[in-house]
Amino acid sequence: MRLTRVALSVAMIGLLAGCRASSMGQLEPTPPERTDMPKVARSIPPHDALPGTNARTALLFTTPIPGLGAHVEVREYYVSEGNEVAITPPSEALFEIRSGKFDVAAREIKGEHSTGTTWTAAPGERVVVKTTSELAVLRATYVVRE
Protein backbone atom coordinates (compact mmCIF):
# COMPACT_ATOMS: atom_id res chain seq x y z
CA MET A 1 0.00 0.00 0.00
CA ARG A 2 2.81 2.37 0.92
CA LEU A 3 4.65 1.45 -2.28
CA THR A 4 1.57 2.29 -4.30
CA ARG A 5 1.32 5.77 -2.74
CA VAL A 6 4.98 6.47 -3.40
CA ALA A 7 4.68 5.23 -6.98
CA LEU A 8 1.60 7.42 -7.57
CA SER A 9 3.33 10.46 -6.05
CA VAL A 10 6.42 9.98 -8.23
CA ALA A 11 4.25 9.52 -11.32
CA MET A 12 2.23 12.70 -10.58
CA ILE A 13 5.38 14.74 -9.99
CA GLY A 14 6.83 13.42 -13.25
CA LEU A 15 3.65 14.25 -15.19
CA LEU A 16 3.39 17.74 -13.74
CA ALA A 17 7.05 18.46 -14.43
CA GLY A 18 6.65 17.18 -17.98
CA CYS A 19 3.56 19.34 -18.59
CA ARG A 20 5.27 22.44 -17.27
CA ALA A 21 8.40 21.88 -19.33
CA SER A 22 6.47 21.30 -22.55
CA SER A 23 4.24 24.35 -22.05
CA MET A 24 7.23 26.62 -21.39
CA GLY A 25 8.60 25.95 -24.86
CA GLN A 26 5.26 26.61 -26.55
CA LEU A 27 4.45 30.12 -25.29
CA GLU A 28 2.95 32.40 -27.90
CA PRO A 29 4.91 35.54 -28.68
CA THR A 30 3.47 38.94 -27.78
CA PRO A 31 2.12 40.62 -30.93
CA PRO A 32 3.69 43.92 -31.93
CA GLU A 33 2.01 47.23 -31.04
CA ARG A 34 -0.66 48.25 -33.58
CA THR A 35 0.35 51.17 -35.77
CA ASP A 36 -2.71 51.37 -38.03
CA MET A 37 -4.92 52.99 -35.39
CA PRO A 38 -5.09 56.80 -35.42
CA LYS A 39 -4.01 58.58 -32.24
CA VAL A 40 -6.82 60.52 -30.59
CA ALA A 41 -5.59 63.56 -28.73
CA ARG A 42 -7.87 64.52 -25.86
CA SER A 43 -7.34 67.39 -23.52
CA ILE A 44 -9.11 68.28 -20.32
CA PRO A 45 -11.08 71.48 -20.88
CA PRO A 46 -10.39 74.37 -18.51
CA HIS A 47 -12.81 74.65 -15.58
CA ASP A 48 -13.80 78.29 -15.14
CA ALA A 49 -15.38 79.68 -11.98
CA LEU A 50 -18.98 80.89 -12.23
CA PRO A 51 -19.24 84.45 -10.88
CA GLY A 52 -20.96 84.70 -7.50
CA THR A 53 -20.89 80.94 -6.78
CA ASN A 54 -18.51 78.16 -5.80
CA ALA A 55 -19.48 76.25 -8.95
CA ARG A 56 -17.27 75.74 -11.97
CA THR A 57 -18.07 75.30 -15.66
CA ALA A 58 -16.30 73.75 -18.63
CA LEU A 59 -17.01 74.07 -22.35
CA LEU A 60 -16.76 70.47 -23.58
CA PHE A 61 -17.68 70.82 -27.22
CA THR A 62 -18.67 73.40 -29.81
CA THR A 63 -19.30 73.00 -33.53
CA PRO A 64 -20.96 75.13 -36.21
CA ILE A 65 -24.17 74.10 -37.93
CA PRO A 66 -23.61 74.92 -41.63
CA GLY A 67 -26.39 76.82 -43.36
CA LEU A 68 -28.24 77.64 -40.16
CA GLY A 69 -26.03 80.43 -38.83
CA ALA A 70 -25.77 78.74 -35.45
CA HIS A 71 -23.53 76.46 -33.43
CA VAL A 72 -24.00 73.67 -30.88
CA GLU A 73 -22.37 74.19 -27.50
CA VAL A 74 -22.08 71.51 -24.80
CA ARG A 75 -21.15 72.77 -21.34
CA GLU A 76 -20.95 71.12 -17.92
CA TYR A 77 -21.55 72.75 -14.55
CA TYR A 78 -19.81 71.27 -11.50
CA VAL A 79 -21.64 72.22 -8.29
CA SER A 80 -20.34 71.25 -4.86
CA GLU A 81 -22.52 70.23 -1.90
CA GLY A 82 -25.10 72.73 -0.70
CA ASN A 83 -24.41 75.28 -3.44
CA GLU A 84 -27.01 76.80 -5.72
CA VAL A 85 -26.56 77.93 -9.32
CA ALA A 86 -28.96 79.98 -11.42
CA ILE A 87 -28.56 79.51 -15.17
CA THR A 88 -30.24 81.64 -17.81
CA PRO A 89 -29.71 79.89 -21.17
CA PRO A 90 -28.83 82.14 -24.13
CA SER A 91 -30.93 79.96 -26.44
CA GLU A 92 -32.95 76.74 -26.43
CA ALA A 93 -31.28 74.36 -23.98
CA LEU A 94 -31.37 70.70 -23.02
CA PHE A 95 -30.24 69.98 -19.46
CA GLU A 96 -29.17 66.59 -18.11
CA ILE A 97 -28.06 65.61 -14.63
CA ARG A 98 -24.86 63.66 -15.28
CA SER A 99 -24.10 62.72 -11.67
CA GLY A 100 -25.34 63.43 -8.17
CA LYS A 101 -28.67 64.90 -7.10
CA PHE A 102 -30.12 68.36 -7.68
CA ASP A 103 -33.12 70.18 -6.31
CA VAL A 104 -34.35 71.75 -9.56
CA ALA A 105 -36.57 74.79 -10.00
CA ALA A 106 -37.51 75.40 -13.64
CA ARG A 107 -40.71 75.91 -15.62
CA GLU A 108 -40.88 72.26 -16.75
CA ILE A 109 -39.50 70.50 -13.70
CA LYS A 110 -39.44 70.96 -9.92
CA GLY A 111 -38.14 69.00 -6.94
CA GLU A 112 -35.23 66.66 -6.28
CA HIS A 113 -33.91 64.67 -9.25
CA SER A 114 -30.91 62.42 -9.83
CA THR A 115 -28.63 61.13 -12.56
CA GLY A 116 -30.26 60.72 -15.97
CA THR A 117 -33.01 63.31 -15.55
CA THR A 118 -33.38 65.59 -18.59
CA TRP A 119 -35.48 68.65 -19.36
CA THR A 120 -35.56 71.60 -21.75
CA ALA A 121 -35.59 75.34 -21.21
CA ALA A 122 -36.51 78.27 -23.44
CA PRO A 123 -34.13 81.16 -24.11
CA GLY A 124 -33.88 83.50 -21.13
CA GLU A 125 -35.80 81.12 -18.83
CA ARG A 126 -34.24 80.95 -15.36
CA VAL A 127 -33.15 77.48 -14.21
CA VAL A 128 -32.04 77.13 -10.57
CA VAL A 129 -30.28 73.99 -9.36
CA LYS A 130 -29.09 73.24 -5.82
CA THR A 131 -27.05 70.15 -4.95
CA THR A 132 -28.34 67.67 -2.43
CA SER A 133 -25.31 65.39 -2.77
CA GLU A 134 -21.56 65.90 -2.33
CA LEU A 135 -20.91 66.98 -5.92
CA ALA A 136 -23.30 67.09 -8.82
CA VAL A 137 -22.67 67.61 -12.52
CA LEU A 138 -25.20 69.26 -14.84
CA ARG A 139 -24.71 69.14 -18.62
CA ALA A 140 -26.30 71.80 -20.83
CA THR A 141 -26.56 71.57 -24.60
CA TYR A 142 -27.32 74.85 -26.37
CA VAL A 143 -28.07 75.70 -30.01
CA VAL A 144 -26.80 79.27 -30.20
CA ARG A 145 -27.83 81.44 -33.16
CA GLU A 146 -25.14 83.82 -34.36
SULTACOR-V15630 format. One record per pair of residues at least 6 apart in sequence whose ideal C-beta (glycine too) atoms are under 8 Angstrom apart, sorted by the first residue. I is the first residue (numbers start at 1). J is the second residue. D is the distance in whole Angstrom. If there is no record, write none. Layout:
# SULTACOR-V15630
I;J;D / I;J;D
This chain:
# SULTACOR-V15630
45;58;4 / 45;59;6 / 45;60;6 / 46;58;7 / 47;56;4 / 47;57;7 / 47;58;5 / 47;78;7 / 48;56;6 / 48;57;6 / 48;58;7 / 49;55;8 / 49;56;6 / 50;56;7 / 50;57;6 / 50;77;7 / 50;85;6 / 53;79;8 / 53;83;6 / 53;84;7 / 53;85;5 / 54;79;8 / 54;80;6 / 54;83;5 / 55;77;6 / 55;78;6 / 55;79;4 / 55;80;7 / 55;83;6 / 55;85;5 / 56;77;8 / 56;78;5 / 57;75;6 / 57;76;7 / 57;77;5 / 57;78;7 / 58;75;7 / 58;76;5 / 58;78;7 / 59;73;7 / 59;74;8 / 59;75;5 / 60;74;5 / 60;75;6 / 60;76;6 / 60;139;8 / 61;72;7 / 61;73;7 / 61;74;4 / 62;71;6 / 62;72;7 / 62;73;5 / 62;74;7 / 63;71;6 / 63;72;5 / 64;70;8 / 64;71;5 / 65;71;6 / 65;72;6 / 65;143;7 / 68;145;8 / 69;145;6 / 69;146;5 / 70;91;8 / 70;143;6 / 70;144;6 / 70;145;5 / 70;146;6 / 71;143;8 / 71;144;6 / 71;146;7 / 72;141;7 / 72;142;7 / 72;143;6 / 72;144;8 / 73;141;7 / 73;142;5 / 73;143;8 / 73;144;6 / 74;139;7 / 74;140;7 / 74;141;5 / 74;142;8 / 75;139;7 / 75;140;5 / 75;141;8 / 75;142;7 / 76;98;7 / 76;137;6 / 76;138;7 / 76;139;5 / 76;140;8 / 77;85;6 / 77;87;7 / 77;129;8 / 77;137;7 / 77;138;4 / 77;139;8 / 77;140;7 / 78;135;7 / 78;136;8 / 78;137;6 / 79;85;5 / 79;100;8 / 79;102;8 / 79;129;7 / 79;130;8 / 79;131;5 / 79;135;7 / 79;136;5 / 79;137;8 / 79;138;7 / 80;131;7 / 80;134;7 / 80;135;6 / 81;131;5 / 81;133;7 / 81;134;5 / 81;135;7 / 82;130;8 / 82;131;6 / 83;130;7 / 83;131;6 / 84;128;6 / 84;129;7 / 84;130;4 / 84;131;8 / 85;128;7 / 85;129;6 / 85;130;8 / 85;138;8 / 86;126;6 / 86;127;7 / 86;128;5 / 87;126;8 / 87;127;5 / 87;128;8 / 87;129;7 / 87;140;7 / 88;124;6 / 88;125;7 / 88;126;5 / 88;127;7 / 89;121;5 / 89;122;8 / 89;123;6 / 89;124;7 / 89;125;7 / 89;127;7 / 89;140;7 / 89;142;6 / 90;123;7 / 90;142;6 / 90;144;6 / 91;123;5 / 91;142;5 / 91;143;6 / 91;144;5 / 91;145;6 / 92;120;7 / 92;121;8 / 92;122;7 / 92;123;6 / 92;142;7 / 92;143;6 / 93;120;7 / 93;121;5 / 93;123;8 / 93;127;8 / 93;140;5 / 93;141;7 / 93;142;5 / 94;118;6 / 94;119;8 / 94;120;5 / 94;140;7 / 94;141;4 / 95;106;8 / 95;118;7 / 95;119;6 / 95;120;7 / 95;121;7 / 95;127;7 / 95;138;6 / 95;139;7 / 95;140;5 / 96;116;8 / 96;117;7 / 96;118;5 / 96;138;7 / 96;139;5 / 96;140;8 / 96;141;8 / 97;113;6 / 97;114;6 / 97;115;6 / 97;116;7 / 97;117;5 / 97;118;8 / 97;136;7 / 97;137;7 / 97;138;6 / 97;139;8 / 98;115;7 / 98;137;4 / 98;138;7 / 98;139;5 / 99;115;6 / 99;135;7 / 99;136;6 / 99;137;5 / 100;114;7 / 100;115;7 / 100;131;6 / 100;132;8 / 100;133;4 / 100;134;7 / 100;135;6 / 100;136;3 / 100;137;6 / 101;112;6 / 101;113;7 / 101;114;5 / 101;115;8 / 101;131;7 / 101;132;5 / 101;133;4 / 101;136;6 / 102;112;7 / 102;113;6 / 102;114;8 / 102;129;4 / 102;130;7 / 102;131;6 / 102;132;7 / 102;136;5 / 102;138;7 / 103;111;7 / 103;112;5 / 103;129;7 / 103;130;5 / 103;131;8 / 103;132;6 / 104;110;6 / 104;111;7 / 104;112;8 / 104;113;6 / 104;117;8 / 104;119;8 / 104;127;7 / 104;128;7 / 104;129;5 / 105;127;8 / 105;128;4 / 105;129;8 / 106;119;6 / 106;121;6 / 106;125;7 / 106;126;8 / 106;127;4 / 106;128;7 / 107;121;7 / 107;122;8 / 107;125;6 / 108;119;5 / 108;120;6 / 108;121;7 / 109;117;7 / 109;119;5 / 112;132;6 / 121;127;5 / 129;136;8 / 129;138;6
